[in-house]
Amino acid sequence: MEKINVAVIGTGFWGKNHARAYKELESTNLVAICDVNAERSQAIASQFGVKAYTDSAQMLKDKEVEAVSVCTWSTVLAQEALKSLEAGKHVLVEKPMAVDSKQAEKLLKTAQENGLHLTVGFLSRFIPGLQHIRDAVASKKIGELVCATAKRVTQWPERIGDVGVIKDTAIHDIDVMQYLTGEDPTAVFAKTGNMRHKQFEDYAHIMLTYKNGKSAFIESNWLTPYKTRTLTVTGSDAILRLDYMTQELFIEDAKQTLQPRYPVIEPLKLELQHFADCITEKKKPLLTGIDGLKALKIVEAIMESSAKNKVIKME
Ligand SMILES: NC(=O)c1ccc[n+]([C@@H]2O[C@H](COP(=O)([O-])OP(=O)(O)OC[C@H]3O[C@@H](n4cnc5c(N)ncnc54)[C@H](O)[C@@H]3O)[C@@H](O)[C@H]2O)c1
């Protein structure tokens, strides 16, 4: 089997998982990691038996590296992804991909000009239950799609990041709504605010409307004493409920409740396997940089809607 040589930039909480998953997958060969924290870089590199760097520019000179996962702090993701693309590497950049749509557009252009894969870490798309829901919506097995409601709430995070709850958390559900509907929203209305965070919003209530009366509602916050991550999709004939944490899916209609079961595979491994397969087989990924860009444009409309207290038209 052809193996892709990969590296990880940023090996904190999440990048460490990318490194471990690449190490465990048969289709990838982890060759290097980079973290600006020298102690962390050394520790993670020796854990996985790979080269350690503290400067990504040095690591990117390594011709052996073909593809890179960028898992740095959210505000430097785009800068590191751009350097990687300019060095000729395929890139999986973690969400939110960039701080704004302008930065994301630059990444898309650079990837396109260099004929490189650019994908974004929207992990939820790799959960089999969500793929089931997507197929059920597309094939109208639940009748007409009426509404999708996502709830992703938790207590105050231990690691307070460099972006608010929308770019950190709600962005997953913004992308899920794009994936489910296969459409861009026609309008956005949102209420966001900060109860505890000094700089960024820590709660967001977002309504997205689509053609033909469909709508989506997203509730995200860092203010709930327990963690909930759910999606409920209402069709004219049936309702689908997914718990992202247990990966349980329920299909309910007037007569019965069904619970299809899928083998539980770590979604991160499915995501990284797909990234490697798309490079080797030169195939179009399930999601690309365009999906990251679209999600950021919706984020910008959400911020504007909340600031102006009005509906923002997206057409
Ligand atoms: N897709 C998902 O489900 C998911 C889950 C968790 C985190 N994330 C994303 O992953 C990213 C990292 O999150 P985290 O929780 O691991 O943060 P973290 O703070 O634990 O780790 C970030 C690491 O990046 C390093 N770093 C920062 N700038 C760097 C640079 N220029 N070069 C090299 N290293 C650099 C830091 O030293 C740190 O070790 C965030 O963008 C976050 O949104 C995605």
The ligand as a MOL file (V3000), in Angstrom:
LIG
                    3D

  0  0  0     0  0            999 V3000
M  V30 BEGIN CTAB
M  V30 COUNTS 44 48 0 0 0
M  V30 BEGIN ATOM
M  V30 1 N -12.0600 19.3380 14.6880 0
M  V30 2 C -12.1860 19.2110 15.9800 0
M  V30 3 O -13.0580 18.5100 16.4530 0
M  V30 4 C -11.2510 19.9590 16.8990 0
M  V30 5 C -11.1620 19.6150 18.2470 0
M  V30 6 C -10.2930 20.3330 19.0530 0
M  V30 7 C -9.5330 21.3720 18.5290 0
M  V30 8 N -9.6480 21.6830 17.2120 0 CHG=1
M  V30 9 C -8.8590 22.7970 16.6280 0
M  V30 10 O -7.4800 22.4570 16.7080 0
M  V30 11 C -6.6930 23.6270 16.9380 0
M  V30 12 C -5.8110 23.4000 18.1620 0
M  V30 13 O -6.6060 23.2640 19.3060 0
M  V30 14 P -5.9860 22.6950 20.6650 0
M  V30 15 O -7.1130 22.5260 21.5840 0
M  V30 16 O -5.0900 21.5450 20.3690 0 CHG=-1
M  V30 17 O -5.0920 23.9380 21.1420 0
M  V30 18 P -3.7880 23.8770 22.0450 0
M  V30 19 O -3.5880 25.2460 22.5820 0
M  V30 20 O -3.8710 22.7370 23.0120 0
M  V30 21 O -2.6170 23.5210 21.0130 0
M  V30 22 C -2.1460 24.3840 20.0430 0
M  V30 23 C -0.6670 24.0830 19.8640 0
M  V30 24 O -0.1910 24.8190 18.7350 0
M  V30 25 C 1.1330 25.2950 19.0400 0
M  V30 26 N 1.3980 26.4110 18.1190 0
M  V30 27 C 0.8210 27.6260 18.1120 0
M  V30 28 N 1.2960 28.3550 17.0720 0
M  V30 29 C 2.1860 27.5750 16.4060 0
M  V30 30 C 2.9800 27.7220 15.2340 0
M  V30 31 N 2.9640 28.8650 14.5300 0
M  V30 32 N 3.7730 26.7070 14.8660 0
M  V30 33 C 3.8060 25.5520 15.5650 0
M  V30 34 N 3.0720 25.3370 16.6840 0
M  V30 35 C 2.2570 26.3190 17.0860 0
M  V30 36 C 1.0480 25.6530 20.5190 0
M  V30 37 O 2.3270 25.7220 21.1230 0
M  V30 38 C 0.1870 24.5010 21.0630 0
M  V30 39 O 0.9840 23.4050 21.4570 0
M  V30 40 C -7.6980 24.7830 17.1150 0
M  V30 41 O -7.7630 25.5190 15.9250 0
M  V30 42 C -9.0260 24.0970 17.3860 0
M  V30 43 O -10.1260 24.8350 16.8820 0
M  V30 44 C -10.4720 20.9930 16.3950 0
M  V30 END ATOM
M  V30 BEGIN BOND
M  V30 1 1 1 2
M  V30 2 2 2 3
M  V30 3 1 2 4
M  V30 4 1 4 5
M  V30 5 2 4 44
M  V30 6 2 5 6
M  V30 7 1 6 7
M  V30 8 2 7 8
M  V30 9 1 8 9
M  V30 10 1 8 44
M  V30 11 1 9 10
M  V30 12 1 9 42
M  V30 13 1 10 11
M  V30 14 1 11 12
M  V30 15 1 11 40
M  V30 16 1 12 13
M  V30 17 1 13 14
M  V30 18 2 14 15
M  V30 19 1 14 16
M  V30 20 1 14 17
M  V30 21 1 17 18
M  V30 22 2 18 19
M  V30 23 1 18 20
M  V30 24 1 18 21
M  V30 25 1 21 22
M  V30 26 1 22 23
M  V30 27 1 23 24
M  V30 28 1 23 38
M  V30 29 1 24 25
M  V30 30 1 25 26
M  V30 31 1 25 36
M  V30 32 1 26 27
M  V30 33 1 26 35
M  V30 34 2 27 28
M  V30 35 1 28 29
M  V30 36 1 29 30
M  V30 37 2 29 35
M  V30 38 1 30 31
M  V30 39 2 30 32
M  V30 40 1 32 33
M  V30 41 2 33 34
M  V30 42 1 34 35
M  V30 43 1 36 37
M  V30 44 1 36 38
M  V30 45 1 38 39
M  V30 46 1 40 41
M  V30 47 1 40 42
M  V30 48 1 42 43
M  V30 END BOND
M  V30 END CTAB
M  END
